[in-house]
Amino acid sequence: MAPTKTILRALAGETLATPPIWMMRQAGRYLPEYRATRAQAGDFLSLCYNSELAAEVTLQPIRRYGFDAAILFADILLLPQALGADLWFVTGEGPRLSTIQTQADFDRLGPVADIHETLGPIYETVRILRRELPQDTTLIGFAGAPWTVATYMIAGRGTPDQGPAHALMQENTPLFEALLDRITAGTIDYLAAQIEAGAEVVKIFDSWAGSLKGDAFQKYALKPAKEITAALKTRYPQIPVIGFPREAGDNYIGFAKATGVDCVALDNSISADWAAQHVQVDGCVQGNLASSHMVTGGQALIEDTRAIVKAFSKGPHIFNLGHGITPDADPDNVQRMIDAVRAG
Ligand code: 1CP
């Protein structure tokens, strides 16, 4: 049966007169209603694991803006926690994890089969959302890509250059690859469980793909994305997969074909015209608007929004930002962007 929801139609390769729209980090600190629910939950991780409240913050931007898709409220770092890493968030700084530097550190991780014990509440959030979302809103599940997740597991925190992960890759390649394999297997099971619970699309966030060059990009960004996509397609051939190899540059070219993903999400370091010519030729694209426009607004926001809609108008396209909206964004600028997209 052909899909009827606009996001699913675009993902199936249809060119729509108006692109459907959602926004990375659409549930987040720029919204006063999110801040209120987060305060009620206590802290960020308690919010992720409280299915009722996590569903509530997922629904908030749908109620406010009527986006065409909702993205499950969770975090890419829940999988490492489910695999046995310690995880906590330092207010004002970001995530902290126990580090993986040695074989002994790796050996302390648990088996993939055990992840569902920790992640059960996330699947419950998905089930609540499928009941409560408007009929025409698509529910997107997600996970981090193995490389991006590994950068946090190795360093124990976010790093500007992913130095510790690159160092382990050089100095102990077998250990690095064993970790990547463990995360890949966990990601397949995690996304499969999200699909079983009701996710209609899944997205793989490789936020740090841009620091992998040449052969390393092939081995550690492209290959795991291909493995995850192939495993999911075997079990759920009708579920579309979105890949986001952020800042991949020329490696965006051919990424969809090489991995089997149905859509490639684009950051804003490349031009929409370039991406239309080199990436959209292979299928649906998503993204590209600089998230800084959500802070600064004005005529530049309207012009860039229109330019992206126009550049991608000859093929399948889902409107989105090039990266997550930031806490200092003005919620009114989000409405201005949506109006500019829908006004055509
Ligand atoms: O204080 C808060 O309320 C926490 C801020 C926050 C939020 C709203 C974090 C901490 N995670 C999230 C939710 C989140 N994270 C979603 C939910 C759905 C939505 O988009 O609305 C998603 C998809 C993510 C994915 C995520 N988490 C990524 C990949 C996408 C990206 O932004 O590049 C990454 C790298 C993370 C790690 C993470 N989680 C949170 C922070 C601050 C970070 C980045 C840490 C760092 O690198 O320093």
Boltz pocket constraint, residues with backbone or C-beta under 6 A from the ligand:
constraints:
  - pocket:
      binder: B
      contacts: [[A, 23], [A, 24], [A, 25], [A, 26], [A, 27], [A, 28], [A, 29], [A, 38], [A, 44], [A, 71], [A, 72], [A, 73], [A, 74], [A, 75], [A, 76], [A, 77], [A, 93], [A, 94], [A, 95], [A, 142], [A, 144], [A, 157], [A, 158], [A, 159], [A, 205], [A, 207], [A, 324]]
      max_distance: 6.0
